[in-house]
C-alpha cells in the first residue's frame, strides 16, 4: 500500500535513567514517527528514543526498529543478551492466528510473513507484534484512566483513527484481529458508493490527518497543527473547521457507547490529545444519545502506545521466567 510520511522533528537523543538487571523494549511504530522505550522488570521506562519512520520498498522500517532497540540498549549500558522481550505496536490489523499484518494504509508493511518472525531474526530476543491502539488501551486500563474499571475503550484520532477495547482487564482482539477498526465506520452520504474507493475507511477519511488536510486545504508542512495554531489565535474559520471535525468524530463515540456501553472512553492520538478538540468532541456528542458518555483524555498522551508495549513486554518476560513478579494478563496468547 502507498505510504505517506509527513515532516516531523529530527531524531531525539535517548533519555536515560539508571537501571539494573534485564530489560524489555516497547515500541510504538507510527506512519510518521517511532517512539521506543526501554524498561525494567516493573515496566518502568528508563530510556526513550524517537525518530521519523523510514518509508520505502523492502520495508526499511524493519531494520530501523532493530537499530533503535540496539541503540537504546547501548545508551543504557544494557548488553543485547539482557533484553528479555521486544513488543512492537503497529498501525495495522494483526491476525491472532497467523501474526500477519493487514489494513495498514499509513505504513507499508510486509503482509506475507509475520512481522514478529522477521524482527526476531535480526534481534537477540523474542518479539511480539500487536495493534498499536490495543496497546494504548492496555496501558490506560492497567496504569492510566481505566484502573479499577470493568471496561474501557481507547479511541485514537491522529494520522489514522483506531480503537482498542478492554473488557474485564482483557484486550478484545476479535476473531480476525479487527476489533476496533472504526476507521471503516460508514459515515457521510452515499457510503455504499464511496467506501469501495476509500483506502483508509470513510470515518478516517473524515477525521484523520490526511482527510482533514484535504478538506480544509492545509499544507503538509503545517498540517493539522496549523489549524490548532489558528484556532488559538482566535481564527473563526479554524473554530468552524474544528467543530465540523468534532461533529463527525462524535458519530464514532455515539456508535461505541450505544453498542458496547463501556465505563469510559479514553481519547488519545495527536489530534485527540488537543484540549480544544476534546472539548468540542464532548459538546458534539451530548445531543446524539439519551444518556451521558464518560469521556476522558489519555493519561499518557502521545506515549500511550509505547507504555502499553513496555507493559506487555514486561508481562511476557515474566511469563517466560525472565522476570519475577505479577503479570497483568491483559492479552490473550498469540503473535509472539
N, C-alpha and C positions, 0 to 999 in steps of 0.2 A: 504494500500500500504506500501511497505517497506520504512522505513525512514533511512537516512544515515547521522548521525551527524558527524561533524568534530570538532577537538580540537580548542578551542579559549581561550581567556583570561578569568580569573575568574570574578565574578560579580563586577560591579563598585559600589562605594558608590554614593547615589543620590547627584547630584549637584543642590543646591537650591538657588534661589534668593528670595527677599521679594515679597509679594503679598497681595492682599486684595480682599474679595468678593468670589463669586462662581467660580469654576474652571471646566475645562474639561481635559480629558486624551486622548492622541493619542498614539497608539502602532503599531510598525512595527514588525510583527511576522515572523521571517525567519526560515529556516530549521536549521541554525547554531546558531543564537542568536536572542534575543528580545531586541528592543530598545523602551523605553517608555518615553513620555514627558507629564508633567502636565503644563497647560497653563491657562492664564487669559481669560477674555471675548473678548480680541482682537486677540486671538490666539498667543500671545507672550509666549514662553516657559519659565517657571520659575523653573522647576526641571526636571532632566532627570535621567534615570537609565537603565542599560543594564546588561544582564547575559545570559549564554548559554541556549539554548532551551532544555527543557526536552522532551525526546522521550520515547515511551513505550506503552504497552497495556493500554486501557481505557483512552487514550489521557490525560496524566498528565499535558500537557501544559495548559489545561483549568483552573485548579486550580492555576497553576503558574501565569497565567495572572491576576487572581483575587488578588493573593498575591502581585503582583507588583503594581497594582492600589492602594491598601490599604497602601502599604509601602510608595509609593510616597506621598500620601495624609498625612500620619503620619509625614514624614520627613519635609513636607512643612507647617505643622500646619493647615491642612485642615481637617475639620470634614467630614466623609463619606457622610453626608447629603448635603454637599456643592458641591459635584461632580455632575454637571448637565448632563454630557454625556460622554460616552466612545466610541471611534471608534477604531476598530482593523483592520489593513491591513493584509491579509493572502495571501500566495503564492499559490492561487488556483482560479479557476473559482467560482464565487458566483452568483447563479441564481437570476435575478431581480424579478422573480415571487415567488420563494419559499424560498430564502435565503440559500438554501443548497449549500454546498461546494463540488467541484469535481475537478478532474485532479490536484492532489497535490502530485506528486511523491517524493518531498523532505521533506514532513512533513505529517505524518499520522493524519488525522482529521476525526471526525465523518461525515459521508455522509448521514445519515438517519434523522438527526434533524438539524434545523438551528442553527448555532453557536451563533448567536445573542441571541436566546432564551435560550440556555444553559448558556451563560455567564450572561445574565440578571438575571437568577435565583440565582446567587451567588454574584452579585454586587448590590450596593444600588442605581442604576440609570439605565436609558435606555442605550442599547448597539447597535451599528451599526457595521456590518462587511462588508468589501469591499475588492476588489482585491488590493494587495499591490502596484502594478505598476500603477494602476489607481490613487491611492492616491499620488504617486510621481509625476505623470503628472499634477494632480490638483495643487500641491504645486508650480511646476515650472510655470504653466500657470498664477497663481494669485499672486505669490510672488517672482518668480525667473526669469529665462531666457525668458519666454514667455509673460511677461507683455506687453500689447498693441498689441499682435499678434492675428490674427484671427484663427490660427490653430497651433497645436503643437503635436509632437509625443515624448514620453519618451521611450527610449529603454534601458533596464537594462541588463547588462552582469555580471553575478556573479555565485552563486551556481546554479541558474537557469537562464533562459532567458525569458524576458517578455516585453510587450509593452503596453503603455497607450496612448489613443488618446483623444485630446481635440479639439473640433470644436466650434467656436463662444463662448468660455468660458464654454462649456458644455462637461463633460466627456461622451464619447460614450461607452456604455456597449455592445450593440448588443442584438439581440432577446433572446439569451440564456446566456448572460454574457461572451461570448467567444471572443469578440473583443480584439485583441492584443495577442492571444495565438500563437505567432510567433514561439514558440518552435517547433511547428509541421510543419513548412515550410519544404517541402520535398527536401532537398539538398543532393548532393552526387550521386554516381552511384547506380543503381537498387533500387530506393526508394520504388517501389511497393513491393519488396521482403523484404526490411529491416524495413519499417515503422511498420508492424504488430508486429515485435519483439522488438520494442523500447518502453520503459516505459516513457521516458522523451520527446520524439519527436526528429526527425533527426537533426534539427538545434541545439537544446540544446545539443544533443549528441556530436556535433562537436565543439561547442564554450562555453558550460557551464563548470563549475569547474570539475565535475566528468568525463566528456568526455575528457577534457584536461589532467587531471591526468593520465587517462588510455592510451591515445595516446602517451604521452611523458614520461611515466614511472616515474611520480612524486609521492612521498610518501604522505600519508595522513597528516603526521606531518608537512612537509614543504609546501605541497600544491602548488598552483599556485604562492603564494608569492615567493617561491624559484626560480621560473622561472624569475620573475622580478628582484630578487636579482642578479642572474647570469647575466642577461642582463645588469644591471648597472655596473657589473664588467668587461664588455667587452666580454662576452662569445658569440662566433659566433653561436654555436648551439642554444642558447637561442634566439638570434636575428632571426634565421631562423624559429624557432618554433613560435615566436610571429607573424612574417609575414604570416605564414601559417594560424594561427588562425584568424588574421585580414582579410586575403583574403576570408575565408569562411564567416566571420561575415559581410563583405561588401555586400554579396548577400542579406542579410536582409535589409540593407539600400537601396539598389537599388530597391528591391521589394516595400518597403514602399513609396519611392518617386515617383516611376512610377505609383502606383495605387492611392495614397492618395494625393500627392503633398502638403505636409504640409509646412508652412512657415519656420519651423525649426524642427530638430530632436535633442533632448537633450539626451546625452549619460551618463548613470549612472551605479550603481552597483559596486561591489567590483573589478571586472576586468575593467569595463568601466571607472572607475574613475582614472585608471592609465594613466598618460600622454603619456607614450610610446605606449600603446595600442591605445589610441585615435588618436595619430599622424599616426600610421600605418593604422588605420581604414580609416582615411581621404585619405591617399595615395592610398589604395587599392580600394576605392570606385570610385575615379576620372575617371578611364578608362571605367567604366561599363555603364555610361549614357551619352547622348549627351548634358546634361545640368548640371549645378552645384547644389549641395545639401548643404544647410546650416546646419552644424553640430556644436554643442556646448556642452561642458561638463557641468554637473549638477552644478547649483549654490549652492545646498545644500549638494552635495556629498552623503555620506552614511546616512545622516539624512533625505533625501528627503521623504521617505515613512512615517516616523514619523511626519514630518512637515505637510504633506498632511492630515494625520489622525487628527492632532490637529486642523487644519483649518476647516476641515469638522465637527468635533465635536463642534467647536465654532459656525459654521453656524447653525447646527441643534439645538443647545441650544437657539440661537436667534429666530429661527423659532418657538420654543416651548414656547417662552416668558421667558425662564430662564435668558437670556441675552438681554440687549437692543442693538440697533445698526443695521448697514447694513450687509447683507449677500452676499456671493459671488454667491450663487445659481448655482454652477457648477455641481451638481449631481442631476439626476432625482430621484424621490422618490422611496423608496423600501429598503428592507433589514434592516429596523430599528427595 
